[in-house]
Amino acid sequence: MSFPKFIFPVLIGFTLLFAGQTFAQGNAYIRRDTLLTVLPGYTSKVRSFDSLKTAFSEELKIDQQKLEQKVNALFTSYSPKSNETTAELIARLSPVDASRYALLQKESTLLEDRSKSYNEILQMNYSQNVQPLLAKLNKTIEQYAVKNRLDMVFILEDIAPALAYINKGKDITDSIILLFNK
């Protein structure tokens, strides 16, 4: 049996249309910003993390500025020339000032070490306090998706710039919030 030439493209078109409809029905989206504001403990943990991060940053910034002032004060007395490199200026330092400069370099290394330590502390803080809440959120979304036979759940804030239209009926944010409140 032979099919007319126009039947095959029509069948493919219907197949793709049906597959597209099925695919679209298995998708939903959440509004992450809304979920994070109602996620128990999230806001306070993030505020605490941000506060710690700000305190560390300010402390390091102040100490870096003090160190730069010390180096500038040391170099200023040698009247650096406009085209003189730092290495050339250091070569002109007296033995006492060269020793002072070596101490300032060690202070700079200690400041870098403190910065690395603070970053490790921040990472540990985030891992212990914020990440478990995000994992709980993701687990709740996953359980909802499995129960409701969803293939994909998108984060609206991530895909919004590429959207011309979105079906508000596919928003499951409120359903996820209800699961949190149970």
C-alpha positions in Angstrom: 0.0 0.0 0.0 1.4 3.4 -1.0 0.6 6.7 0.8 0.3 9.9 -1.1 3.4 12.1 -0.7 1.5 14.8 1.3 0.3 12.3 4.0 3.8 11.6 5.6 4.5 15.3 6.5 0.9 15.7 7.8 1.4 12.6 10.1 4.7 13.9 11.3 3.1 17.3 12.0 0.3 15.7 14.0 2.8 13.6 15.9 4.9 16.6 16.8 1.9 18.6 17.8 0.6 15.8 20.1 4.1 15.3 21.6 4.4 19.0 22.2 1.1 19.1 23.9 2.0 16.2 26.1 5.4 17.7 26.9 3.9 21.1 27.8 1.4 19.4 30.2 4.2 17.9 32.2 5.8 21.2 33.1 5.3 23.8 35.7 7.1 26.7 37.3 7.8 28.3 40.6 8.5 31.8 41.8 11.7 31.3 43.7 11.7 34.7 45.3 8.3 34.1 46.8 9.3 30.6 48.0 12.4 31.8 49.7 10.6 34.6 51.6 8.3 32.0 53.1 10.8 29.2 53.6 11.1 28.9 57.4 14.4 30.2 58.7 15.8 31.2 55.3 15.6 35.0 55.6 17.2 35.1 59.0 20.0 32.6 58.0 20.7 34.6 54.9 20.7 37.9 56.8 23.1 36.4 59.3 25.4 35.1 56.5 25.3 38.5 54.8 26.1 40.3 58.0 29.1 38.0 58.6 30.3 38.5 55.1 30.0 42.3 55.3 31.9 42.3 58.6 34.7 40.2 57.2 34.8 42.4 54.1 34.9 45.6 56.0 37.6 44.3 58.4 39.8 43.2 55.5 39.3 46.4 53.6 40.3 48.6 56.6 43.3 46.4 57.2 44.3 46.6 53.6 44.0 50.3 53.6 46.2 50.6 56.7 48.8 48.4 55.1 48.8 50.5 51.9 49.2 53.6 54.1 52.2 52.1 55.8 53.9 51.2 52.5 53.2 54.6 51.1 54.6 56.3 54.1 57.7 54.2 53.9 58.1 54.9 50.2 57.2 58.6 50.3 60.4 59.5 52.3 62.4 58.2 49.3 60.7 60.5 46.8 59.8 58.0 44.2 60.4 59.1 40.6 57.4 58.9 38.2 59.0 56.2 36.0 60.7 54.3 38.8 59.5 50.7 39.4 58.8 49.3 42.8 61.8 47.0 42.5 64.0 50.0 41.8 62.6 51.9 44.8 63.1 48.9 47.1 66.7 48.7 46.0 67.2 52.2 47.2 65.8 51.5 50.7 68.1 51.7 53.7 68.7 48.4 55.5 66.4 49.5 58.3 63.6 50.4 55.8 64.2 47.3 53.8 63.6 45.3 57.0 60.4 47.4 57.7 59.3 46.6 54.1 59.9 42.9 54.6 57.7 43.0 57.7 55.0 44.8 55.7 55.2 42.1 53.0 54.7 39.5 55.8 51.8 41.5 57.0 50.3 41.4 53.5 50.7 37.6 53.4 49.0 37.3 56.7 46.2 39.5 55.4 45.8 37.2 52.4 45.8 34.2 54.7 43.1 35.8 56.9 41.0 36.5 53.8 41.3 32.8 52.7 40.3 31.7 56.2 37.3 34.1 56.2 36.2 32.7 52.9 36.4 29.1 54.3 34.4 30.2 57.4 31.8 31.8 55.1 31.6 28.7 52.9 31.2 26.5 56.0 28.5 28.8 57.4 26.6 28.8 54.1 26.9 25.0 53.9 25.6 24.5 57.4 22.9 27.1 57.6 21.6 28.1 54.1 22.3 25.1 51.9 20.2 22.6 54.0 17.2 25.0 53.6 17.6 25.1 49.8 18.0 21.3 49.8 14.7 21.0 51.7 13.0 23.3 49.2 14.3 21.3 46.3 13.2 18.1 47.9 9.7 19.5 48.5 9.5 20.6 44.8 10.7 17.2 43.7 8.2 15.3 45.8 5.4 17.6 44.5 6.6 17.1 40.9 6.7 13.3 41.2 3.3 13.1 42.9 1.8 15.3 40.2 3.6 13.7 37.3 5.5 16.8 36.3 8.5 16.3 34.0 10.1 19.6 34.7 9.7 22.5 37.1 11.2 25.8 36.0 12.3 28.7 38.1 10.4 31.7 36.7 13.1 34.3 37.6 15.6 32.3 35.5 13.5 31.8 32.4 11.5 35.1 32.5 13.8 37.1 30.2 13.2 34.5 27.4 9.4 34.4 27.8 6.8 36.2 25.7 4.0 34.5 27.5 3.5 32.1 30.4 0.4 30.2 31.5 -0.3 31.3 35.1 -2.1 28.0 35.7 1.3 26.3 35.6 2.5 28.2 38.6 2.8 25.8 41.5 4.4 28.2 44.0 1.3 28.4 46.2 1.1 24.6 46.3 4.7 24.3 47.4 4.0 26.9 50.1 1.1 24.8 51.4 3.4 21.8 51.7 5.8 23.9 53.8 3.0 25.0 56.1 2.0 21.4 56.8 
